[in-house]
Structure formats: C-alpha cells, structure tokens
Amino acid sequence: CQPWANPSCNDLTLAQKNSDDATTGSIKLKWQATPNVMTYASYGTGWKGAGFNLDREQNADFTADTDSAFRRETSQSVEIGFKGRFLSKRLALDIAAFDESFRNFQLNTFLGTNFVVNSVPHLESQGIEVESRYLVGDFKLNAGLTYDEAVFGPEAVSGGPLLANGTASFAPRWSGVYGLDYTQEIGGYRFAATFSAKYNSDYNTGSDLAPIKVQPAYTLYNGRLSIGAPDESWALELWGQNLTDELYYQVAFSAPFQAGSYKAFLGQPRTVGLTLRLKR
C-alpha cells in the first residue's frame, strides 16, 4: 500500500506550523610564522532550518502520518591548518585537519515511490587533507589526498535500520587527485598538455546504506592536448574523459514497484572530443 494510493490520505487536511531562528558565525586565528609559512585555526557554527515533507507519509500500520516535520540541522566545525611555500615558492604545501559535528542531520531518502527527509541525531566527520603543487620548468605538478571518517551516531533511525554507526553515503574514506600540466611555445604556437586522475575508495551511494548500493574503489583519468596562438586568440584541443572507460555508479536506488530490485545512474563513459576555441 503505497502512500500515494493509501485511502487513509483521502480528503486528509493537515495544518502544521513551525518557527525557527538561529545565530551562526565563524572565527579564525592566523599566525604568519615566517614570510613563507602560515598556520591557522578556525571555529564555526552552521544551521539549516526545519521543514516539512511534502510527499505523503504513512505509519507502519498504514495510517496516514499527520506529522511530516523534520527538525532543524545544526553543525559545529573546527579546523587547524598549515600553509607553506618553499623552494622560491615553486613548492606549495597545504595541510588541514578538520572535525565537524552535525546534530539532526537532514537525510533525504528515496523510498521507491517518494522522497522523505529524516533527521539523523548525530553525524561526525573527522579527517585530514593535504594539497601540494610543484613547478619544474614548464611543468606543473599537483596532488591532493583526503582521509575522512564520516560516521552516523549509534541512535536508531526510523526507517533506516542500517544508519546507526554507519558511514555516511557518498563519503569515501580515502580520496585523492593528481595531475600534470605542461605549456610551451614552439615555432610561434602555444602547446599545452594536461593529465589528471581522481581516486575514490569504496563508498555507499544510497542514503539507506543498503550493501548492494556500495560503489567499489575506482580511478578516473582525463587528458587534454592543445595547440594554438600564443595570445590565445585560437586553440584546437583534443580531449578525453574517463580514458579507461571505468564503469561506476553515480547513485543506486530501489526500483519502484519491484521489491528487492535496484537501479542506478551510471557515471559518464569514456568520451573523446575535439574543440576549437576562438577569441576576439
């Protein structure tokens, strides 16, 4: 008995009311230890107002749920970091550690026929990220790595039995990027090449954390070659995305009216193209 076909919703009139207000802000302390080294610490609070689900809801006994409200979401975040420039500023290194706590995290879940926002009592996100850039002649190297533990609290959540102590969806434990840029002028033409890669460890693509919705670890590779005028008045570019034709889910979801079946929106397959850019 789906909510949209539940006769207990016939001629149902609901009147719900909510008022809310909050004061949020942030503060940051920075210390310029040397001309090339800076450290900082920051603290901030956030708020997202309460609301109501506009899709119909029903209780476990199929009676209409007359309370479609979800609570306001609040957050507190702390970050400490370091930024350094070395080797005549050819090397840049940025490091940050973060800790963010959410209360009544508003989780939007697709139930097969409708969307419902539930308030998850606790969500903690803690980790560290490192970014670097290095210039070597006409080459520019860049890399980044993030470690993040985003875990729900131990409290039971109505309609989400797997959420307690579970890792939040779309939150890989490890993610990283690296790339190489090259630019050179030869014979009156500007040549450029770019290569990049993005890695994600496995993560769940479903808000209900069903195991079948886990996307295994994968890496995407992209590249671009171009030739053009030094003043960039024109450029011809050959580019490719997802060069290894990696098959991956953007999101998996329960198939409507097919209990135990699932569908998914897939990521972009290998795509190559040629682009001509003109600038006046």
C-alpha positions as CSV (number, residue, x, y, z in Angstrom):
1,C,0.0,0.0,0.0
2,Q,2.0,3.0,-1.3
3,P,1.4,6.4,0.3
4,W,0.0,7.9,-2.9
5,A,-2.6,5.1,-3.1
6,N,-3.4,4.9,0.6
7,P,-7.1,5.6,1.2
8,S,-6.3,7.0,4.7
9,C,-5.0,10.0,2.8
10,N,-8.3,10.7,1.1
11,D,-9.6,14.2,2.0
12,L,-6.9,14.4,4.6
13,T,-6.2,18.0,5.7
14,L,-3.1,18.8,7.7
15,A,-2.2,22.0,9.5
16,Q,1.4,22.1,10.7
17,K,3.4,25.1,11.9
18,N,7.0,25.8,12.8
19,S,9.1,28.8,13.5
20,D,12.8,28.9,13.8
21,D,15.7,31.2,14.2
22,A,19.4,30.9,14.8
23,T,22.6,32.9,15.1
24,T,25.7,31.4,13.4
25,G,29.2,32.6,12.8
26,S,32.8,31.7,12.5
27,I,36.2,32.9,13.8
28,K,39.7,32.3,12.5
29,L,43.1,32.9,14.1
30,K,46.0,33.1,11.8
31,W,49.7,33.2,12.6
32,Q,52.3,34.2,9.9
33,A,55.2,32.3,11.4
34,T,57.6,33.3,8.6
35,P,57.0,35.1,5.2
36,N,56.5,31.6,3.7
37,V,54.8,29.7,6.5
38,M,51.3,30.4,7.9
39,T,49.3,28.4,10.4
40,Y,45.7,28.9,11.4
41,A,42.8,27.6,13.5
42,S,39.1,28.2,12.9
43,Y,35.8,27.5,14.6
44,G,32.4,27.8,13.0
45,T,28.7,27.0,13.5
46,G,26.1,26.3,10.9
47,W,22.3,26.0,10.8
48,K,19.7,24.6,8.3
49,G,16.1,25.4,9.1
50,A,13.5,22.8,10.0
51,G,10.8,21.9,7.4
52,F,8.1,19.5,6.3
53,N,8.0,16.6,3.9
54,L,5.5,17.5,1.1
55,D,5.2,13.9,-0.1
56,R,2.6,11.8,1.7
57,E,3.8,9.7,4.6
58,Q,2.3,6.7,6.3
59,N,2.9,4.9,9.6
60,A,3.8,1.2,10.0
61,D,0.1,0.3,10.3
62,F,-0.6,2.2,7.1
63,T,-2.5,5.0,8.7
64,A,-1.6,8.5,7.5
65,D,1.3,10.1,9.2
66,T,0.0,13.5,10.3
67,D,3.4,14.8,11.4
68,S,5.6,15.3,8.4
69,A,8.1,17.6,10.1
70,F,11.8,17.2,10.4
71,R,14.0,19.1,12.8
72,R,16.5,21.8,12.2
73,E,20.1,20.8,11.5
74,T,23.0,22.4,13.3
75,S,26.7,22.0,13.0
76,Q,30.0,22.9,14.7
77,S,33.3,22.7,13.0
78,V,36.9,23.1,14.0
79,E,39.9,23.2,11.6
80,I,43.6,23.7,12.1
81,G,45.9,24.1,9.2
82,F,49.3,24.9,7.8
83,K,50.3,26.6,4.5
84,G,53.9,26.7,3.3
85,R,55.7,28.0,0.3
86,F,59.2,26.6,-0.3
87,L,62.0,26.5,-3.0
88,S,61.5,30.1,-4.1
89,K,57.7,29.4,-4.0
90,R,57.9,26.7,-6.6
91,L,56.6,24.2,-4.0
92,A,53.3,24.8,-2.2
93,L,52.2,22.5,0.6
94,D,48.8,22.9,2.4
95,I,47.7,20.7,5.3
96,A,44.4,20.9,7.2
97,A,42.8,18.7,9.9
98,F,39.1,19.1,10.4
99,D,36.4,17.9,12.8
100,E,32.7,18.7,12.1
101,S,29.7,17.6,14.1
102,F,26.1,17.6,12.9
103,R,23.0,17.4,15.0
104,N,19.7,16.3,13.4
105,F,21.4,15.8,10.1
106,Q,18.7,16.1,7.4
107,L,19.0,13.0,5.2
108,N,16.9,12.8,2.1
109,T,15.9,9.2,1.2
110,F,14.2,7.8,-1.9
111,L,11.8,5.1,-0.8
112,G,11.0,3.7,-4.2
113,T,8.0,6.0,-4.9
114,N,8.6,9.1,-2.8
115,F,11.3,11.1,-1.1
116,V,11.3,11.6,2.7
117,V,13.7,13.7,4.8
118,N,14.6,12.1,8.1
119,S,16.6,13.8,11.0
120,V,19.6,11.6,11.9
121,P,20.5,12.6,15.5
122,H,24.3,12.7,15.1
123,L,26.9,12.7,12.3
124,E,30.6,13.2,12.9
125,S,33.1,14.0,10.1
126,Q,36.8,13.9,11.0
127,G,39.8,13.8,8.8
128,I,42.9,15.4,7.2
129,E,43.6,16.7,3.8
130,V,46.9,17.5,2.0
131,E,47.4,19.6,-1.1
132,S,50.6,20.3,-3.0
133,R,51.8,22.0,-6.1
134,Y,55.3,21.9,-7.6
135,L,56.7,23.9,-10.6
136,V,59.5,22.4,-12.6
137,G,60.3,24.5,-15.7
138,D,57.3,24.3,-17.9
139,F,55.7,21.5,-15.9
140,K,53.3,22.0,-13.1
141,L,52.6,19.0,-10.8
142,N,49.7,18.9,-8.4
143,A,48.4,16.3,-5.9
144,G,45.9,16.1,-3.1
145,L,44.9,13.4,-0.6
146,T,41.9,13.4,1.8
147,Y,41.2,11.0,4.7
148,D,37.7,11.4,6.1
149,E,35.6,9.4,8.6
150,A,32.0,10.5,8.3
151,V,30.0,8.3,10.7
152,F,26.5,8.4,12.0
153,G,25.8,8.1,15.7
154,P,24.6,4.9,17.4
155,E,21.0,6.1,17.7
156,A,18.3,4.1,15.9
157,V,16.7,6.0,13.0
158,S,13.1,5.3,12.0
159,G,13.0,3.7,8.5
160,G,16.8,3.5,8.4
161,P,18.0,0.4,10.4
162,L,21.5,0.5,8.8
163,L,22.2,4.1,9.6
164,A,23.3,3.5,13.3
165,N,27.1,3.7,13.4
166,G,27.2,3.6,9.6
167,T,29.4,5.5,7.3
168,A,27.5,8.3,5.5
169,S,26.7,7.8,1.9
170,F,29.0,9.5,-0.7
171,A,31.8,9.7,1.8
172,P,34.8,7.6,0.7
173,R,37.3,7.0,3.5
174,W,40.2,7.9,1.0
175,S,40.1,10.2,-2.0
176,G,42.9,11.7,-4.0
177,V,43.8,13.7,-7.1
178,Y,47.0,14.2,-9.0
179,G,47.8,15.8,-12.3
180,L,50.4,17.3,-14.7
181,D,50.2,20.4,-16.7
182,Y,52.7,21.4,-19.5
183,T,52.8,24.6,-21.5
184,Q,55.4,25.6,-24.1
185,E,55.7,27.9,-27.1
186,I,57.4,26.4,-30.1
187,G,57.6,27.9,-33.6
188,G,55.1,30.6,-32.9
189,Y,52.5,28.2,-31.5
190,R,51.4,27.5,-27.9
191,F,51.4,23.8,-27.0
192,A,49.7,22.6,-23.8
193,A,49.0,19.2,-22.3
194,T,47.0,18.3,-19.2
195,F,46.6,14.9,-17.5
196,S,44.7,14.3,-14.3
197,A,43.4,11.5,-12.2
198,K,40.8,11.2,-9.4
199,Y,40.6,8.3,-7.0
200,N,37.9,7.3,-4.5
201,S,37.9,4.4,-2.2
202,D,34.7,2.4,-1.9
203,Y,31.6,4.2,-0.6
204,N,27.8,3.7,-0.4
205,T,25.7,5.6,-3.0
206,G,22.4,5.0,-1.2
207,S,21.1,7.1,1.7
208,D,19.7,3.9,3.3
209,L,23.2,2.3,3.2
210,A,22.0,-0.9,1.6
211,P,25.1,-3.0,0.9
212,I,24.1,-3.6,-2.7
213,K,24.5,0.1,-3.3
214,V,28.2,0.2,-2.5
215,Q,30.4,1.6,-5.3
216,P,33.8,-0.2,-5.2
217,A,37.0,1.9,-5.3
218,Y,37.8,3.4,-8.7
219,T,40.0,5.9,-10.5
220,L,39.1,8.3,-13.3
221,Y,41.7,9.6,-15.8
222,N,41.2,12.6,-18.0
223,G,43.6,14.3,-20.5
224,R,43.8,17.2,-22.9
225,L,46.2,18.2,-25.7
226,S,46.0,21.6,-27.4
227,I,47.7,23.8,-30.0
228,G,47.0,27.5,-30.5
229,A,48.2,31.0,-30.8
230,P,50.4,32.5,-28.1
231,D,47.8,35.2,-27.4
232,E,45.1,32.5,-27.1
233,S,43.1,34.0,-29.9
234,W,42.5,30.5,-31.1
235,A,43.2,27.0,-29.9
236,L,42.4,23.4,-31.1
237,E,42.0,20.9,-28.3
238,L,41.8,17.1,-28.3
239,W,40.4,15.9,-25.0
240,G,39.3,12.7,-23.3
241,Q,37.4,11.9,-20.1
242,N,37.3,8.6,-18.3
243,L,40.0,7.4,-20.6
244,T,40.0,3.8,-19.2
245,D,36.2,3.6,-19.6
246,E,35.6,2.9,-15.9
247,L,32.1,1.7,-15.1
248,Y,30.8,3.3,-11.9
249,Y,27.6,4.3,-10.1
250,Q,26.7,7.9,-9.5
251,V,23.8,6.7,-7.4
252,A,21.9,3.4,-6.9
253,F,18.3,3.3,-5.8
254,S,15.4,1.0,-5.1
255,A,13.4,0.2,-8.2
256,P,9.8,1.4,-7.9
257,F,7.2,-1.4,-7.6
258,Q,10.0,-4.1,-7.7
259,A,10.9,-5.2,-4.2
260,G,14.5,-6.4,-4.0
261,S,15.4,-4.8,-7.3
262,Y,17.7,-1.9,-7.8
263,K,18.6,0.6,-10.5
264,A,21.5,3.1,-10.9
265,F,22.5,6.2,-12.7
266,L,25.9,5.4,-14.2
267,G,28.8,7.8,-14.5
268,Q,29.9,9.2,-17.8
269,P,31.6,6.6,-20.0
270,R,34.8,7.2,-22.0
271,T,34.3,10.3,-24.0
272,V,36.6,11.9,-26.5
273,G,36.2,15.1,-28.5
274,L,37.8,17.9,-30.5
275,T,37.1,21.5,-29.6
276,L,38.0,24.7,-31.5
277,R,38.2,27.9,-29.4
278,L,38.1,31.4,-30.9
279,K,38.6,34.6,-29.0
280,R,38.2,38.1,-30.4
